[in-house]
Amino acid sequence: MLYEPGQTALVVLFPAADAVVQGWRAEHDDAAARGVPAHVTVLFPFLPEDLITDRDLDELRVICAGQQAFEVKFGSCGRFTDLLYLAPEPAEPFRALTQAVTTRWPEAPPYGGAYDEVVPHLTVANGVDGAAMDAVEAELSPRLPVRERVEQVDLFTFDGATWRSRRRFPLS
């Protein structure tokens, strides 16, 4: 995937899951190579970095504080055409976060409006064929489930080479 300098994303990071999937992500996920740990995307792309105001940051803080922290389990894999992912359970809190942000900023639809339905997921391998997904899933499945608590959303920015966390927004 091509990223542009100044792009931003709202993501939930998963350190325990990262420890499990980092080898596959390093090999098969460009976001990992560009500094993004294992995550579930809340919104990409968000607003361009140079257009984010202090008011926007305050509103993000309020939106996130309005959502309850929650436990998530990654117990199984899912697939899109050329992408293998871990499926978060429950997925609904991620959808609620995405909906809350896109209600406030309708000019920033998820994935630029490319998909009719947003499926929360943690990418393990992207741009791979079915045989590669089969092999990764066979190695990964015995390491599941992974459980973590979601307590914050991170705002990441892309500088042209690397994604970096710019700000964190705690959930309630």
DRENFIPA-297830 format. One line per 2 residues: their letters; for each residue x, y, z of N, C-alpha, C, CB. Coordinates in nm, 4 decimals. Glycine has a CB too. Layout:
<pts>
A	X/Y/Z/X/Y/Z/X/Y/Z/X/Y/Z | ...;
</pts>
This chain:
<pts>
ML	0.0845/-0.1181/0.0000/0.0000/0.0000/0.0000/0.0885/0.1237/0.0000/-0.0959/0.0002/0.1219 | 0.0495/0.2212/-0.0765/0.1233/0.3461/-0.0810/0.0657/0.4425/0.0211/0.1194/0.4074/-0.2222;
YE	0.1552/0.4971/0.1009/0.1163/0.5965/0.1994/0.1721/0.7310/0.1559/0.1665/0.5580/0.3417 | 0.1026/0.8366/0.1949/0.1463/0.9711/0.1597/0.1906/1.0445/0.2853/0.0335/1.0489/0.0878;
PG	0.2983/1.1245/0.2754/0.3397/1.2038/0.3910/0.2232/1.2897/0.4399/0.4614/1.2928/0.3557 | 0.2073/1.2936/0.5715/0.0997/1.3718/0.6310/-0.0283/1.2947/0.6532/0.0710/1.4884/0.5462;
QT	-0.0353/1.1702/0.6016/-0.1540/1.0887/0.6300/-0.1566/1.0547/0.7784/-0.1551/0.9585/0.5436 | -0.2774/1.0336/0.8287/-0.2945/0.9946/0.9683/-0.3886/0.8758/0.9766/-0.3480/1.1125/1.0526;
AL	-0.3805/0.8066/1.0896/-0.4671/0.6917/1.1156/-0.4963/0.6859/1.2643/-0.4019/0.5591/1.0666 | -0.6147/0.6388/1.2971/-0.6519/0.6111/1.4359/-0.6534/0.4601/1.4520/-0.7917/0.6747/1.4735;
VV	-0.5724/0.4101/1.5460/-0.5556/0.2662/1.5620/-0.5552/0.2278/1.7090/-0.4264/0.2195/1.4950 | -0.5865/0.1015/1.7346/-0.5733/0.0415/1.8673/-0.4587/-0.0576/1.8580/-0.7076/-0.0284/1.9153;
LF	-0.3576/-0.0393/1.9417/-0.2390/-0.1245/1.9398/-0.2574/-0.2464/2.0297/-0.1156/-0.0450/1.9835 | -0.1924/-0.3575/1.9906/-0.2017/-0.4828/2.0654/-0.0627/-0.5439/2.0850/-0.2944/-0.5825/1.9924;
PA	0.0071/-0.5049/2.1921/0.1430/-0.5556/2.2155/0.1510/-0.7072/2.2296/0.1995/-0.4924/2.3388 | 0.0576/-0.7695/2.2978/0.0634/-0.9158/2.3145/0.0435/-0.9849/2.1801/-0.0439/-0.9642/2.4159;
AD	-0.0480/-0.9352/2.0997/-0.0679/-0.9921/1.9661/0.0539/-0.9661/1.8789/-0.1941/-0.9335/1.8999 | 0.1166/-0.8494/1.8952/0.2346/-0.8168/1.8163/0.3449/-0.9192/1.8398/0.2847/-0.6760/1.8501;
AV	0.3601/-0.9614/1.9641/0.4623/-1.0608/1.9957/0.4360/-1.1928/1.9221/0.4677/-1.0848/2.1472 | 0.3106/-1.2233/1.8965/0.2732/-1.3476/1.8292/0.2869/-1.3362/1.6771/0.1297/-1.3859/1.8657;
VQ	0.2506/-1.2223/1.6197/0.2426/-1.2114/1.4730/0.3548/-1.1305/1.4093/0.1123/-1.1502/1.4351 | 0.4465/-1.0763/1.4877/0.5430/-0.9820/1.4308/0.6287/-1.0394/1.3183/0.6324/-0.9322/1.5388;
GW	0.6665/-1.1655/1.3251/0.7472/-1.2244/1.2180/0.6749/-1.2257/1.0851/0.7873/-1.3647/1.2543 | 0.5482/-1.2660/1.0857/0.4693/-1.2694/0.9622/0.4395/-1.1289/0.9135/0.3385/-1.3464/0.9836;
RA	0.4089/-1.0405/1.0072/0.3815/-0.9019/0.9674/0.5055/-0.8383/0.9068/0.3332/-0.8191/1.0879 | 0.6217/-0.8630/0.9639/0.7457/-0.8057/0.9100/0.7682/-0.8504/0.7660/0.8661/-0.8459/0.9970;
EH	0.7292/-0.9718/0.7368/0.7498/-1.0274/0.6029/0.6376/-0.9923/0.5052/0.7630/-1.1773/0.6119 | 0.5140/-0.9776/0.5569/0.3980/-0.9684/0.4671/0.3070/-0.8487/0.4916/0.3174/-1.0920/0.4788;
DD	0.3516/-0.7462/0.5634/0.2643/-0.6312/0.5878/0.3490/-0.5039/0.5843/0.1894/-0.6450/0.7252 | 0.3259/-0.4230/0.4822/0.4036/-0.3001/0.4644/0.3907/-0.2050/0.5829/0.3600/-0.2294/0.3379;
AA	0.2763/-0.2037/0.6485/0.2592/-0.1152/0.7645/0.3585/-0.1515/0.8745/0.1146/-0.1233/0.8185 | 0.3840/-0.2804/0.8934/0.4811/-0.3231/0.9951/0.6204/-0.2734/0.9592/0.4815/-0.4772/1.0096;
AR	0.6555/-0.2840/0.8323/0.7869/-0.2384/0.7880/0.8027/-0.0877/0.8038/0.8100/-0.2777/0.6431 | 0.6911/-0.0178/0.8113/0.6947/0.1281/0.8249/0.6636/0.1752/0.9671/0.5966/0.1910/0.7284;
GV	0.6733/0.0827/1.0636/0.6692/0.1238/1.2034/0.5387/0.1060/1.2772/0.7053/0.2613/1.2112 | 0.4371/0.0469/1.2149/0.3089/0.0309/1.2833/0.3050/-0.1073/1.3493/0.1893/0.0487/1.1836;
PA	0.2948/-0.1116/1.4824/0.2811/-0.2405/1.5504/0.1466/-0.3061/1.5172/0.2951/-0.2223/1.7028 | 0.1279/-0.4286/1.5647/-0.0002/-0.4978/1.5455/-0.1129/-0.4081/1.5976/-0.0011/-0.6370/1.6189;
HV	-0.2183/-0.3982/1.5187/-0.3247/-0.3038/1.5525/-0.4557/-0.3423/1.4835/-0.2839/-0.1607/1.5131 | -0.5626/-0.2836/1.5340/-0.6908/-0.2816/1.4649/-0.7164/-0.1355/1.4305/-0.8083/-0.3442/1.5532;
TV	-0.7459/-0.1096/1.3051/-0.7695/0.0267/1.2590/-0.9079/0.0735/1.3019/-0.7546/0.0357/1.1061 | -0.9126/0.1919/1.3607/-1.0390/0.2588/1.3885/-1.0773/0.3424/1.2670/-1.0291/0.3475/1.5167;
LF	-0.9795/0.4176/1.2122/-1.0065/0.4980/1.0935/-0.8769/0.5278/1.0184/-1.0772/0.6289/1.1321 | -0.8771/0.4914/0.8907/-0.7688/0.5263/0.7989/-0.8303/0.5543/0.6635/-0.6614/0.4125/0.7899;
PF	-0.7883/0.6614/0.5984/-0.7117/0.7717/0.6550/-0.8018/0.8639/0.7364/-0.6414/0.8506/0.5441 | -0.7419/0.9237/0.8397/-0.8110/1.0272/0.9161/-0.7806/1.1592/0.8441/-0.7645/1.0302/1.0699;
LP	-0.7868/1.2687/0.9126/-0.7593/1.3984/0.8504/-0.6112/1.4128/0.8186/-0.8051/1.5128/0.9418 | -0.5759/1.4896/0.7140/-0.4344/1.5173/0.6909/-0.3743/1.5860/0.8142/-0.4157/1.6057/0.5642;
ED	-0.2510/1.5480/0.8454/-0.1872/1.5975/0.9679/-0.1891/1.7496/0.9782/-0.0443/1.5485/0.9748 | -0.1637/1.8187/0.8691/-0.1561/1.9648/0.8757/-0.2924/2.0318/0.8916/-0.0890/2.0174/0.7517;
LI	-0.3999/1.9538/0.8830/-0.5340/2.0092/0.9026/-0.5925/1.9773/1.0401/-0.6266/1.9571/0.7956 | -0.5225/1.8960/1.1192/-0.5726/1.8603/1.2521/-0.5454/1.9746/1.3478/-0.5074/1.7290/1.3036;
TD	-0.6520/2.0231/1.4077/-0.6419/2.1361/1.5000/-0.6456/2.0872/1.6448/-0.7559/2.2373/1.4747 | -0.6152/2.1777/1.7363/-0.6284/2.1446/1.8785/-0.7725/2.1077/1.9118/-0.5822/2.2624/1.9661;
RD	-0.8661/2.1740/1.8471/-1.0073/2.1413/1.8683/-1.0363/1.9983/1.8246/-1.0978/2.2395/1.7918 | -0.9826/1.9568/1.7088/-1.0004/1.8187/1.6631/-0.9453/1.7206/1.7660/-0.9313/1.7974/1.5270;
LD	-0.8277/1.7505/1.8183/-0.7671/1.6629/1.9194/-0.8538/1.6568/2.0447/-0.6253/1.7118/1.9556 | -0.9085/1.7705/2.0852/-0.9987/1.7723/2.2014/-1.1238/1.6891/2.1739/-1.0383/1.9175/2.2372;
EL	-1.1778/1.7004/2.0539/-1.2977/1.6239/2.0196/-1.2682/1.4742/2.0141/-1.3544/1.6712/1.8854 | -1.1523/1.4367/1.9640/-1.1130/1.2951/1.9665/-1.1026/1.2446/2.1101/-0.9785/1.2747/1.8932;
RV	-1.0467/1.3276/2.1966/-1.0357/1.2895/2.3375/-1.1737/1.2644/2.3969/-0.9623/1.3986/2.4177 | -1.2686/1.3505/2.3679/-1.4045/1.3363/2.4196/-1.4719/1.2118/2.3613/-1.4877/1.4621/2.3874;
IC	-1.4561/1.1895/2.2319/-1.5164/1.0715/2.1677/-1.4615/0.9444/2.2318/-1.4886/1.0712/2.0142 | -1.3309/0.9363/2.2468/-1.2716/0.8152/2.3043/-1.3106/0.7991/2.4505/-1.1190/0.8186/2.2909;
AG	-1.3124/0.9080/2.5242/-1.3511/0.9006/2.6655/-1.4963/0.8565/2.6804/-1.3304/1.0364/2.7339 | -1.5764/0.8751/2.5759/-1.7158/0.8323/2.5780/-1.7345/0.6845/2.5502/-1.7936/0.9108/2.4790;
QQ	-1.6269/0.6137/2.5192/-1.6328/0.4704/2.4918/-1.5712/0.3949/2.6095/-1.5592/0.4356/2.3586 | -1.6315/0.2864/2.6488/-1.5807/0.2050/2.7585/-1.4595/0.1225/2.7144/-1.6911/0.1127/2.8116;
AF	-1.3595/0.1120/2.8026/-1.2508/0.0166/2.7793/-1.3129/-0.1235/2.7761/-1.1382/0.0277/2.8912 | -1.2468/-0.2164/2.7058/-1.3049/-0.3498/2.6925/-1.1966/-0.4538/2.6691/-1.4066/-0.3530/2.5783;
EV	-1.2338/-0.5773/2.6951/-1.1455/-0.6914/2.6703/-1.1704/-0.7416/2.5293/-1.1684/-0.8052/2.7748 | -1.0636/-0.7843/2.4620/-1.0762/-0.8410/2.3285/-0.9969/-0.9714/2.3227/-1.0266/-0.7406/2.2201;
KF	-1.0479/-1.0629/2.2419/-0.9818/-1.1911/2.2210/-0.9617/-1.2093/2.0712/-1.0649/-1.3093/2.2821 | -0.8418/-1.2503/2.0342/-0.8133/-1.2900/1.8980/-0.8009/-1.4414/1.9008/-0.6829/-1.2203/1.8414;
GS	-0.9069/-1.5107/1.8591/-0.9094/-1.6555/1.8695/-0.9102/-1.7278/1.7366/-1.0269/-1.6965/1.9469 | -0.9266/-1.6514/1.6282/-0.9332/-1.7162/1.4974/-0.8842/-1.6212/1.3897/-1.0764/-1.7630/1.4665;
CG	-0.8552/-1.6791/1.2745/-0.8133/-1.6021/1.1581/-0.9324/-1.5810/1.0656/-0.6978/-1.6732/1.0834 | -0.9233/-1.4773/0.9872/-1.0189/-1.4507/0.8814/-0.9415/-1.4113/0.7573/-1.1201/-1.3400/0.9225;
RF	-1.0120/-1.4006/0.6456/-0.9456/-1.3689/0.5193/-1.0284/-1.2736/0.4355/-0.9177/-1.4957/0.4407 | -0.9571/-1.1866/0.3666/-1.0098/-1.1145/0.2525/-0.9397/-1.1761/0.1316/-0.9859/-0.9565/0.2637;
TD	-0.9558/-1.1211/0.0162/-0.9007/-1.1814/-0.1050/-0.7532/-1.2165/-0.0934/-0.9204/-1.0887/-0.2205 | -0.6709/-1.1220/-0.0513/-0.5268/-1.1471/-0.0419/-0.4711/-1.1037/0.0933/-0.4531/-1.0743/-0.1543;
LL	-0.5538/-1.1149/0.1971/-0.5153/-1.0676/0.3294/-0.5612/-1.1667/0.4355/-0.5742/-0.9279/0.3567 | -0.4684/-1.2035/0.5236/-0.4982/-1.2899/0.6387/-0.4978/-1.2018/0.7624/-0.3940/-1.4084/0.6524;
YL	-0.5982/-1.2193/0.8482/-0.6076/-1.1351/0.9671/-0.6544/-1.2145/1.0874/-0.7017/-1.0184/0.9424 | -0.6297/-1.1553/1.2048/-0.6891/-1.2048/1.3283/-0.8199/-1.1306/1.3487/-0.5928/-1.1860/1.4509;
AP	-0.9235/-1.2045/1.3831/-1.0560/-1.1468/1.4026/-1.0758/-1.1129/1.5506/-1.1665/-1.2444/1.3532 | -1.1004/-0.9847/1.5822/-1.1226/-0.9480/1.7219/-1.2635/-0.9857/1.7671/-1.0994/-0.7979/1.7418;
EP	-1.2722/-1.0373/1.8892/-1.4010/-1.0694/1.9506/-1.4065/-1.0003/2.0857/-1.4212/-1.2243/1.9653 | -1.4977/-0.9092/2.1054/-1.6034/-0.8656/2.0143/-1.5504/-0.7626/1.9139/-1.7211/-0.8065/2.0938;
AE	-1.6165/-0.7527/1.8008/-1.5795/-0.6551/1.6981/-1.6599/-0.5259/1.7122/-1.6004/-0.7145/1.5585 | -1.7755/-0.5347/1.7773/-1.8662/-0.4203/1.7845/-1.8044/-0.2947/1.8477/-1.9880/-0.4592/1.8620;
PF	-1.7248/-0.3039/1.9544/-1.6667/-0.1795/2.0084/-1.5783/-0.1054/1.9078/-1.5851/-0.2107/2.1325 | -1.5109/-0.1782/1.8194/-1.4307/-0.1129/1.7157/-1.5216/-0.0421/1.6160/-1.3410/-0.2156/1.6430;
RA	-1.6314/-0.1088/1.5792/-1.7273/-0.0455/1.4881/-1.7865/0.0806/1.5510/-1.8400/-0.1443/1.4510 | -1.8146/0.0741/1.6808/-1.8712/0.1901/1.7500/-1.7724/0.3076/1.7504/-1.9095/0.1526/1.8946;
LT	-1.6449/0.2783/1.7732/-1.5433/0.3843/1.7680/-1.5361/0.4449/1.6282/-1.4050/0.3293/1.8094 | -1.5326/0.3596/1.5262/-1.5266/0.4085/1.3886/-1.6489/0.4932/1.3573/-1.5160/0.2912/1.2895;
QA	-1.7654/0.4462/1.3978/-1.8891/0.5209/1.3722/-1.8879/0.6559/1.4423/-2.0106/0.4400/1.4174 | -1.8421/0.6594/1.5654/-1.8379/0.7851/1.6401/-1.7451/0.8862/1.5727/-1.7922/0.7598/1.7844;
VT	-1.6308/0.8400/1.5257/-1.5356/0.9310/1.4611/-1.5880/0.9757/1.3251/-1.3979/0.8633/1.4452 | -1.6426/0.8832/1.2461/-1.6903/0.9223/1.1129/-1.8179/1.0047/1.1188/-1.7138/0.7993/1.0278;
TR	-1.8949/0.9914/1.2264/-2.0113/1.0793/1.2436/-1.9640/1.2230/1.2608/-2.0973/1.0351/1.3657 | -1.8569/1.2406/1.3382/-1.8021/1.3757/1.3601/-1.7279/1.4274/1.2371/-1.7076/1.3757/1.4811;
WP	-1.6549/1.3392/1.1667/-1.5761/1.3785/1.0500/-1.6199/1.2965/0.9286/-1.4242/1.3596/1.0771 | -1.7370/1.3261/0.8722/-1.7853/1.2480/0.7577/-1.6963/1.2620/0.6344/-1.9264/1.2902/0.7228;
EA	-1.6137/1.3643/0.6328/-1.5221/1.3832/0.5201/-1.4054/1.2833/0.5230/-1.4680/1.5261/0.5207 | -1.3999/1.2001/0.6267/-1.2936/1.0999/0.6400/-1.3554/0.9599/0.6515/-1.2041/1.1305/0.7641;
PP	-1.4163/0.9092/0.5435/-1.4762/0.7760/0.5526/-1.3681/0.6682/0.5637/-1.5658/0.7491/0.4301 | -1.3984/0.5574/0.6292/-1.3008/0.4490/0.6422/-1.2480/0.4046/0.5055/-1.3636/0.3296/0.7155;
YG	-1.1161/0.3922/0.4976/-1.0480/0.3475/0.3757/-1.0898/0.4295/0.2541/-1.0767/0.2000/0.3505 | -1.1168/0.5571/0.2788/-1.1533/0.6467/0.1695/-1.2854/0.6128/0.1046/-1.0472/0.6454/0.0662;
GA	-1.3687/0.5330/0.1729/-1.4979/0.4933/0.1186/-1.4904/0.3759/0.0217/-1.5608/0.6096/0.0500 | -1.3763/0.3071/0.0207/-1.3550/0.1980/-0.0760/-1.4382/0.0734/-0.0482/-1.2098/0.1600/-0.0776;
YD	-1.4862/0.0571/0.0750/-1.5586/-0.0648/0.1107/-1.6957/-0.0308/0.1675/-1.4780/-0.1480/0.2120 | -1.7947/-0.1126/0.1340/-1.9300/-0.0920/0.1846/-1.9392/-0.1232/0.3336/-2.0289/-0.1780/0.1071;
EV	-1.8635/-0.2227/0.3776/-1.8664/-0.2644/0.5173/-1.7246/-0.2622/0.5734/-1.9293/-0.4055/0.5319 | -1.7111/-0.2076/0.6930/-1.5821/-0.2073/0.7609/-1.5779/-0.3280/0.8530/-1.5589/-0.0742/0.8406;
VP	-1.4784/-0.4133/0.8333/-1.4610/-0.5342/0.9138/-1.3391/-0.5137/1.0034/-1.4443/-0.6619/0.8231 | -1.3589/-0.4964/1.1337/-1.2427/-0.4819/1.2216/-1.1525/-0.6049/1.2107/-1.2876/-0.4607/1.3683;
HL	-1.0214/-0.5793/1.2000/-0.9273/-0.6897/1.1831/-0.7861/-0.6452/1.2198/-0.9310/-0.7424/1.0383 | -0.7027/-0.7433/1.2526/-0.5611/-0.7212/1.2792/-0.4848/-0.7931/1.1681/-0.5188/-0.7733/1.4235;
TV	-0.4284/-0.7172/1.0764/-0.3611/-0.7758/0.9606/-0.2376/-0.8537/1.0022/-0.3230/-0.6672/0.8609 | -0.2275/-0.9761/0.9487/-0.1107/-1.0612/0.9706/-0.0275/-1.0682/0.8427/-0.1537/-1.2035/1.0157;
AN	-0.0931/-1.0856/0.7281/-0.0238/-1.0957/0.5999/-0.1112/-1.0319/0.4932/0.0088/-1.2443/0.5640 | -0.0503/-0.9457/0.4134/-0.1240/-0.8712/0.3122/-0.0557/-0.8921/0.1768/-0.1316/-0.7193/0.3485;
GV	-0.1346/-0.9054/0.0718/-0.0795/-0.9217/-0.0620/-0.0229/-1.0601/-0.0871/0.0269/-0.8200/-0.0853 | -0.0816/-1.1601/-0.0224/-0.0329/-1.2976/-0.0369/-0.1415/-1.3858/-0.0965/0.0131/-1.3541/0.0991;
DG	-0.0980/-1.4969/-0.1546/-0.1941/-1.5884/-0.2153/-0.2485/-1.6867/-0.1121/-0.1294/-1.6643/-0.3316 | -0.3432/-1.7668/-0.1555/-0.4098/-1.8620/-0.0664/-0.3153/-1.9618/-0.0033/-0.5156/-1.9356/-0.1410;
AA	-0.2179/-2.0099/-0.0777/-0.1236/-2.1077/-0.0230/-0.0398/-2.0460/0.0878/-0.0326/-2.1624/-0.1334 | 0.0039/-1.9213/0.0677/0.0811/-1.8536/0.1719/-0.0050/-1.8296/0.2955/0.1374/-1.7203/0.1195;
MD	-0.1319/-1.7911/0.2744/-0.2219/-1.7712/0.3886/-0.2437/-1.9020/0.4629/-0.3570/-1.7137/0.3421 | -0.2590/-2.0119/0.3889/-0.2753/-2.1427/0.4528/-0.1562/-2.1748/0.5424/-0.2925/-2.2525/0.3469;
AV	-0.0358/-2.1502/0.4920/0.0861/-2.1819/0.5672/0.0972/-2.0959/0.6929/0.2101/-2.1622/0.4789 | 0.0718/-1.9663/0.6791/0.0789/-1.8768/0.7952/-0.0269/-1.9153/0.8971/0.0609/-1.7294/0.7525;
EA	-0.1484/-1.9388/0.8518/-0.2569/-1.9737/0.9440/-0.2278/-2.1046/1.0172/-0.3897/-1.9847/0.8680 | -0.1699/-2.2002/0.9494/-0.1369/-2.3283/1.0133/-0.0349/-2.3095/1.1254/-0.0826/-2.4275/0.9093;
EL	0.0607/-2.2208/1.1064/0.1605/-2.1941/1.2098/0.1041/-2.1059/1.3209/0.2836/-2.1280/1.1485 | 0.0167/-2.0139/1.2843/-0.0361/-1.9162/1.3790/-0.1449/-1.9733/1.4695/-0.0904/-1.7975/1.3043;
SP	-0.2324/-2.0536/1.4176/-0.3491/-2.1005/1.4929/-0.3168/-2.1636/1.6281/-0.4235/-2.1991/1.4108 | -0.2116/-2.2462/1.6401/-0.1819/-2.3039/1.7720/-0.1387/-2.2004/1.8765/-0.0738/-2.4076/1.7580;
RL	-0.1045/-2.0785/1.8332/-0.0614/-1.9727/1.9256/-0.1780/-1.8879/1.9759/0.0409/-1.8831/1.8577 | -0.2962/-1.9188/1.9277/-0.4160/-1.8442/1.9670/-0.4895/-1.9193/2.0765/-0.5091/-1.8209/1.8457;
PV	-0.5671/-1.8533/2.1582/-0.6063/-1.7131/2.1491/-0.5052/-1.6201/2.2163/-0.7428/-1.6938/2.2115 | -0.5167/-1.4940/2.1779/-0.4447/-1.3845/2.2426/-0.5513/-1.2925/2.2988/-0.3473/-1.3083/2.1424;
RE	-0.5351/-1.2542/2.4244/-0.6320/-1.1643/2.4891/-0.5617/-1.0358/2.5334/-0.6999/-1.2343/2.6113 | -0.6313/-0.9246/2.5167/-0.5786/-0.7963/2.5618/-0.6941/-0.7050/2.6003/-0.4912/-0.7306/2.4522;
RV	-0.6598/-0.6027/2.6749/-0.7574/-0.5021/2.7141/-0.7356/-0.3775/2.6292/-0.7462/-0.4690/2.8660 | -0.8420/-0.3260/2.5733/-0.8368/-0.2042/2.4932/-0.8658/-0.0866/2.5859/-0.9388/-0.2093/2.3733;
EQ	-0.7677/0.0012/2.5995/-0.7819/0.1158/2.6896/-0.7556/0.2497/2.6229/-0.6892/0.1002/2.8055 | -0.7097/0.2479/2.4963/-0.6803/0.3749/2.4300/-0.6791/0.3580/2.2792/-0.5461/0.4309/2.4777;
VD	-0.6883/0.4717/2.2126/-0.6751/0.4809/2.0672/-0.5554/0.5707/2.0407/-0.8071/0.5370/1.9984 | -0.4699/0.5309/1.9461/-0.3533/0.6108/1.9097/-0.3768/0.6806/1.7765/-0.2271/0.5228/1.9027;
LF	-0.3314/0.8048/1.7681/-0.3275/0.8789/1.6425/-0.1865/0.8634/1.5866/-0.3662/1.0313/1.6625 | -0.1759/0.7969/1.4709/-0.0475/0.7785/1.4041/-0.0384/0.8733/1.2853/-0.0290/0.6315/1.3585;
TF	0.0830/0.9218/1.2585/0.1078/1.0058/1.1419/0.2219/0.9458/1.0599/0.1411/1.1517/1.1845 | 0.2174/0.9698/0.9294/0.3197/0.9189/0.8382/0.4054/1.0350/0.7902/0.2556/0.8442/0.7179;
DG	0.5374/1.0237/0.8087/0.6289/1.1321/0.7716/0.6928/1.1132/0.6339/0.7374/1.1443/0.8755 | 0.6504/1.0123/0.5617/0.7085/0.9832/0.4318/0.7918/0.8571/0.4331/0.7922/1.0984/0.3859;
AT	0.8335/0.8146/0.5541/0.9123/0.6917/0.5684/0.8570/0.6017/0.6778/1.0579/0.7255/0.5984 | 0.8123/0.6627/0.7868/0.7723/0.5868/0.9049/0.6433/0.6421/0.9639/0.8835/0.5888/1.0099;
WR	0.5617/0.5494/1.0148/0.4441/0.5868/1.0935/0.4873/0.6003/1.2390/0.3285/0.4812/1.0783 | 0.4374/0.7052/1.3075/0.4696/0.7264/1.4491/0.3429/0.7657/1.5256/0.5794/0.8361/1.4651;
SR	0.3378/0.7217/1.6504/0.2266/0.7622/1.7357/0.2470/0.9088/1.7744/0.2161/0.6706/1.8630 | 0.1447/0.9869/1.7499/0.1514/1.1300/1.7819/0.0795/1.1630/1.9121/0.0917/1.2119/1.6684;
RR	-0.0305/1.0907/1.9373/-0.1118/1.1221/2.0553/-0.1902/0.9987/2.0921/-0.2072/1.2431/2.0297 | -0.2222/0.9850/2.2227/-0.3057/0.8752/2.2711/-0.4306/0.9324/2.3347/-0.2288/0.7862/2.3720;
FP	-0.5410/0.8604/2.3115/-0.6707/0.9033/2.3640/-0.7291/0.7892/2.4476/-0.7686/0.9442/2.2477 | -0.7309/0.8073/2.5798/-0.7824/0.6994/2.6666/-0.9326/0.6783/2.6499/-0.7515/0.7305/2.8131;
LS	-0.9742/0.5519/2.6614/-1.1154/0.5177/2.6728/-1.1528/0.5315/2.8194/-1.1453/0.3728/2.6188 | -1.2825/0.5338/2.8488/-1.3230/0.5475/2.9893/-1.3175/0.4147/3.0603/-1.4633/0.6057/2.9997;
</pts>
